[in-house]
Structures are given as structure tokens and as C-alpha cells.
């Protein structure tokens, strides 16, 4: 990669990182391109060189965040001996990478652009790619005899919404160890419903 392209990639990454902080603090609608320019220390032209508009910037941010989140999770899950162990590790990893504000921003983005809009469909595709990873995890648990023979897509959906519900249940500033304990208890309850052996 030549120097100019490398500098361009660094700038693009800086824009995404600063935008993520602003979206987390202010929300999607309240964050303007001007706010992002001020945080990065660049012109609007620099933003629009890398992204078509604020929607495009957010979609890039979402795609990158999901990709990095999943890569980090796979590095941890590869060390687990069973899928059951992976589900507990998934909860721990979620707690360690808790991003409640960004979860809220994703919901706000859907409300702003509409689920059926082009941008809404693009964000849904990013989320669906993530859900496919969870579906593979559930299929693995079924194949190994750890989980009951059920629809892995449904199990992935239940597990994901279980976690989304938990993430909304804790006020900002809650001690992470308290959150971790509750996630592990919730995972036990989930496994008692789908598992082929009793979880303790």
C-alpha cells in the first residue's frame, strides 16, 4: 500500500472512530457532519471524500464494528471446548465490550431512515451477517448433541434478542461484574431451555 493510500485509510479510520464517539454521546440525529469535522479536525470535503453522507458513514461504522466484534469473539470462542462453553464466553465477551449507547443509536438509525429504505436494508444486511454467525454456532451445538434438535435460525434469534434485552436492562455505570453475573445466570436459563443436559 502506497503512502497516500495509507494516509487515506488512517483518515477514514479516524473519522469513523470520532463519529462513533459522537453518535454514542449525542445520538445519530443530533450528530452533524460539522460536529464530526470539528472532532476530526478536517473539512467537510475530507468527510465526503470517504463517505457519501452521514448515513453512509454510519453504515461503514456499523459494518466495521460488527466485523471487529465478531473477529474478537471468534479468537476467544476458538479456545472453548464446547458450544455450551462458547455461549457463556459470548456473554462474558459482550459484557467486556458493552456498547449500550451504540445499540441505541442503531435503533435510532432505523427509525430515522426506515427499515425498508436502501440504508435500512444495508444495515439489516450487516446485522443479518452477524446473525448468520450465531446460527452457525447453534447448528454446531445441535450437531454435537449439546442442544435439542430445533431450528438453529430461531435459536440464534432468541439468543440475540435475549442479549439485546439484557443490554437495555442495566443503567449506565452499573458495575461490570454485576452485569457479568446476570448474563451468566441468563445464559444458564437459556441453556436449560435448549440443552440436552442440565446446566448448573
C-alpha positions, 0 to 999 in steps of 0.5 A: 500500500502506497503512502497516500493510500495509507494516509487515506485509510488512517483518515477514514479510520479516524473519522469513523472512530470520532463519529462513533464517539459522537453518535454514542454521546449525542445520538445519530440525529443530533450528530452533524457532519460539522460536529464530526469535522470539528472532532476530526479536525478536517473539512467537510470535503475530507468527510465526503471524500470517504463517505457519501453522507452521514448515513453512509458513514454510519453504515461503514461504522456499523459494518466495521464494528460488527466485523471487529466484534465478531473477529474478537469473539471468534479468537476467544470462542476458538479456545472453548471446548464446547458450544455450551462453553462458547455461549457463556464466553459470548456473554462474558465477551459482550459484557467486556465490550458493552456498547449500550449507547451504540445499540441505541443509536442503531435503533435510532438509525432505523427509525430515522431512515426506515427499515425498508429504505436502501440504508435500512436494508444495508444495515439489516444486511450487516446485522443479518451477517452477524446473525448468520454467525450465531446460527452457525454456532447453534447448528454446531451445538445441535450437531454435537448433541449439546442442544435439542434438535430445533431450528438453529435460525430461531435459536440464534434469534432468541439468543440475540434478542435475549442479549439485546434485552439484557443490554437495555436492562442495566443503567449506565455505570452499573458495575461490570461484574454485576452485569457479568453475573446476570448474563451468566445466570441468563445464559444458564436459563437459556441453556436449560431451555435448549440443552440436552443436559442440565446446566448448573 
